[in-house]
């Protein structure tokens, strides 16, 4: 394996983050901090605890997951789409680099960015609310698994997209609504039985529930089911990436 090639792509993508620090890190942190100020401090003081956890603290895993999913997809999709847009993707494809090394470089960088952002948001949240982490290693593992999985999804979107507008369709019109309806701001046990059943068809519920369990040991579904769903997403997206490189779909046009 040509790790030098993967490292070169990874380093280039990470360098772009530091060049656009305000857009890549500062802006998402400020945006998510508003959730803690408005919901945690203002509204949270008027809401009773949820399963023994203050409302402001209850929000933390859901808000981190919202940012993690959207940023993972956006970073990875833009990272691979821009070389397609300017034509340098053909230099990468013609170089002695395997598809695995290309994916490691782009997906690894996107996952690193979103993981770093998630940890910064976690640190910021502790300023506004009382955050405790019951299982720190599980929290980090779930954070990394989710970041890698949805960076793969972003990689797929970047290859399939025909323009910059299409890069935003999935994170804005699909992922964000699913996160809001997936228990990021409430427990699905608070819903009527019928809507609890409907909500369980939302795949993001399992990601948020598992992540919240690592903080407070409370969840809407079992931790085993959460890990199974996250691993299933990872496997499915990996299969799609393998198929894309085998067929050359949207790469060799």
For each residue, the residues with C-beta under 8 A, 3 or more apart:
1: 6 98 100 101
2: 5 6 96 97 98 101
3: 6 7 101
4: 7 8
5: 2 8 9 95 96 97 101 102 105
6: 1 2 3 9 10 97 101 102 104 105 108
7: 3 4 10 11 105
8: 4 5 11 12 105
9: 5 6 12 13 92 101 102 104 105 106 109
10: 6 7 13 14 104 105 108 109 112
11: 7 8 14 15
12: 8 9 15 16
13: 9 10 16 17 79 105 106 109 110 113
14: 10 11 17 18 109 112 113
15: 11 12 18 19
16: 12 13 19 20 24 79
17: 13 14 20 21 24 25 109 113
18: 14 15 21
19: 15 16
20: 16 17 23 24
21: 17 18 24 25 26
22: 25 26 27
23: 20 26 27
24: 16 17 20 21 27 28 75 113 117
25: 17 21 22 28 29 116 117 120
26: 21 22 23 29 30
27: 22 23 24 30 31
28: 24 25 31 32 67 71 117 121
29: 25 26 32 33 117 120 121 124
30: 26 27 33 34
31: 27 28 34 35 67
32: 28 29 35 36 63 64 66 67 121 124
33: 29 30 36 37 121 124 125 128
34: 30 31 37 38
35: 31 32 38 39 40 59 63
36: 32 33 39 40 41 56 59 60 63 124 125 128 129
37: 33 34 40 41 42 128
38: 34 35 41 42 43
39: 35 36 42 43 44 55 56 59 185
40: 35 36 37 43 44 55 56 57 59 128 129
41: 36 37 38 44 45 56 128 129
42: 37 38 39 45
43: 38 39 40 46 47 55
44: 39 40 41 47 54 55 56 59 129
45: 41 42
46: 43
47: 43 44 50 55
48: 55
49: 52 53 54 55
50: 47 53 55 58 186 187 190
51: 58 187 216 218
52: 49 216 218
53: 49 50 57 58 216 218
54: 44 49 57 58 129 130
55: 39 40 43 44 47 48 49 50 58 59
56: 36 39 40 41 44 59 60 128 129 130
57: 40 53 54 60 129 130 131 132 215 216
58: 50 51 53 54 55 61 62 187 212 216
59: 35 36 39 40 44 55 56 62 63 129 184 185
60: 36 56 57 63 64 122 125 129 131 215
61: 58 64 65 184 208 211 212 214 215
62: 58 59 65 66 179 183 184 185 208 212
63: 32 35 36 59 60 66 67 121 125 184
64: 32 60 61 67 68 118 121 122 125 143 211
65: 61 62 68 69 146 179 184 204 207 208 211
66: 32 62 63 69 70 176 179 180 184
67: 28 31 32 63 64 70 71 114 117 118 121
68: 64 65 71 72 114 115 117 118 143 146 147 150
69: 65 66 72 73 146 150 171 175 179 204 207
70: 66 67 73 74 171 172 175 176
71: 28 67 68 74 75 113 114 117
72: 68 69 75 76 110 111 114 146 147 149 150 151 153 154
73: 69 70 76 77 150 151 153 154 157 170 171 175
74: 70 71 77 78 154 167 168 171
75: 24 71 72 78 79 109 110 113 114 151 154
76: 72 73 79 80 106 107 110 111 150 151 152 153 154 155 157 158
77: 73 74 80 81 154 155 157 158 161 167
78: 74 75 81 82 158 167
79: 13 16 75 76 82 106 109 110 154 155 158
80: 76 77 83 84 89 106 155 158 159
81: 77 78 84 85 158 159 161 164 167
82: 78 79 85 86
83: 80 86 87 88 89 92
84: 80 81 87 89 158 159 250
85: 81 82 164
86: 82 83
87: 83 84 90
88: 83 91 92
89: 80 83 84 92 93 251
90: 87 93 94
91: 88 94 95
92: 9 83 88 89 95 97 102
93: 89 90 251 252
94: 90 91
95: 5 91 92
96: 2 5
97: 2 5 6 92 101 102
98: 1 2 101 102
99: 102 103 241 242 245
100: 1 103 104
101: 1 2 3 5 6 9 97 98 104 105
102: 5 6 9 92 97 98 99 105 106
103: 99 100 106 107 152 155 241
104: 6 9 10 100 101 107 108
105: 5 6 7 8 9 10 13 101 102 108 109
106: 9 13 76 79 80 102 103 109 110 155
107: 76 103 104 110 111 148 151 152 155
108: 6 10 104 105 111 112
109: 9 10 13 14 17 75 79 105 106 112 113
110: 13 72 75 76 79 106 107 113 114 147 151 154 155
111: 72 76 107 108 114 115 144 147 148 151
112: 10 14 108 109 115 116 147
113: 13 14 17 24 71 75 109 110 116 117
114: 67 68 71 72 75 110 111 117 118 147 150 151
115: 68 111 112 118 119 143 144 147
116: 25 112 113 119 120
117: 24 25 28 29 67 68 71 113 114 120 121
118: 64 67 68 114 115 121 122 143 147
119: 115 116 122 123 143
120: 25 29 116 117 123 124
121: 28 29 32 33 63 64 67 117 118 124 125
122: 60 64 118 119 125 126 131
123: 119 120 126 127
124: 29 32 33 36 120 121 127 128
125: 33 36 60 63 64 121 122 128 129 131
126: 122 123 129 130 131
127: 123 124
128: 33 36 37 40 41 56 124 125
129: 36 40 41 44 54 56 57 59 60 125 126
130: 54 56 57 126
131: 57 60 122 125 126 215
132: 57 215 216
133: 136 139 214 215
134: 214 215 216 217
135: 138 139 213 214 215 217
136: 133 139 140 214
137: 140 141
138: 135 141 142 213 214
139: 133 135 136 142 143 211 214 215
140: 136 137 143 144
141: 137 138 144 145
142: 138 139 145 146 207 210 211 214 226 227 230
143: 64 68 115 118 119 139 140 146 147 211
144: 111 115 140 141 147 148
145: 141 142 148 149 230 231 234
146: 65 68 69 72 142 143 149 150 207 211 230
147: 68 72 110 111 112 114 115 118 143 144 150 151
148: 107 111 144 145 151 152 234
149: 72 145 146 152 153 230 233 234 237
150: 68 69 72 73 76 114 146 147 153 154 175 233
151: 72 73 75 76 107 110 111 114 147 148 154 155
152: 76 103 107 148 149 155 156 234 237 238 241
153: 72 73 76 149 150 156 157 170 233 237
154: 72 73 74 75 76 77 79 110 150 151 157 158
155: 76 77 79 80 103 106 107 110 151 152 158 159 241
156: 152 153 159 160 237 240 241 244
157: 73 76 77 153 154 160 161 166 167 170
158: 76 77 78 79 80 81 84 154 155 161 167
159: 80 81 84 155 156 244 249 250 251
160: 156 157 166 249 250
161: 77 81 157 158 164 166 167
162: 166
163: 166 167
164: 81 85 161 167 168
165: 168 169
166: 157 160 161 162 163 169
167: 74 77 78 81 157 158 161 163 164
168: 74 164 165 171 172 173
169: 165 166 172 173 174
170: 73 153 157 173 174 175
171: 69 70 73 74 168 174 175 176
172: 70 168 169 175 176
173: 168 169 170 176 177
174: 169 170 171 177 178
175: 69 70 73 150 170 171 172 178 179 204
176: 66 70 171 172 173 179 180
177: 173 174 180 181
178: 174 175 181 182 202 203 204
179: 62 65 66 69 175 176 182 184 204 208
180: 66 176 177 184 185
181: 177 178 199 202 204
182: 178 179 199 202 204 205 207 208
183: 62 186 187 188 199 205 208 209 220
184: 59 61 62 63 65 66 179 180 208
185: 39 59 62 180
186: 50 183 190 191
187: 50 51 58 183 190 218 220
188: 183 191 195 196 199 200 205 220
189: 196 220
190: 50 186 187
191: 186 188 195 196 199
192: 195 196
193: 196 197
194: 197 198
195: 188 191 192 198 199
196: 188 189 191 192 193 199 200
197: 193 194 200 201
198: 194 195 201
199: 181 182 183 188 191 195 196 202 205
200: 188 196 197 205 221
201: 197 198
202: 178 181 182 199 205
203: 178 206 207 229 233
204: 65 69 175 178 179 181 182 207 208
205: 182 183 188 199 200 202 208 209 220 221
206: 203 209 210 221 225 226 229 230
207: 65 69 142 146 182 203 204 210 211 226 229 230
208: 61 62 65 179 182 183 184 204 205 211 212
209: 183 205 206 212 213 219 220 221 226
210: 142 206 207 213 214 219 221 223 226 227 230
211: 61 64 65 139 142 143 146 207 208 214 215 226
212: 58 61 62 208 209 215 216 218 219
213: 135 138 209 210 216 217 218 219 223 226
214: 61 133 134 135 136 138 139 142 210 211
215: 57 60 61 131 132 133 134 135 139 211 212
216: 51 52 53 57 58 132 134 212 213
217: 134 135 213
218: 51 52 53 187 212 213
219: 209 210 212 213 222 223 226
220: 183 187 188 189 205 209
221: 200 205 206 209 210 225 226
222: 219 225 226
223: 210 213 219 226 227
224: 227 228
225: 206 221 222 228 229
226: 142 206 207 209 210 211 213 219 221 222 223 229 230
227: 142 210 223 224 230 231
228: 224 225 231 232
229: 203 206 207 225 226 232 233
230: 142 145 146 149 206 207 210 226 227 233 234
231: 145 227 228 234 235
232: 228 229 235 236
233: 149 150 153 203 229 230 236 237
234: 145 148 149 152 230 231 237 238
235: 231 232 238 239
236: 232 233 239 240
237: 149 152 153 156 233 234 240 241
238: 152 234 235 241 242
239: 235 236 242 243
240: 156 236 237 243 244
241: 99 103 152 155 156 237 238 244 245
242: 99 238 239 245 246
243: 239 240 246 247 249
244: 156 159 240 241 247 248 249 250 251
245: 99 241 242 248 251
246: 242 243
247: 243 244
248: 244 245 251 252
249: 159 160 243 244
250: 84 159 160 244 253
251: 89 93 159 244 245 248
252: 93 248
253: 250
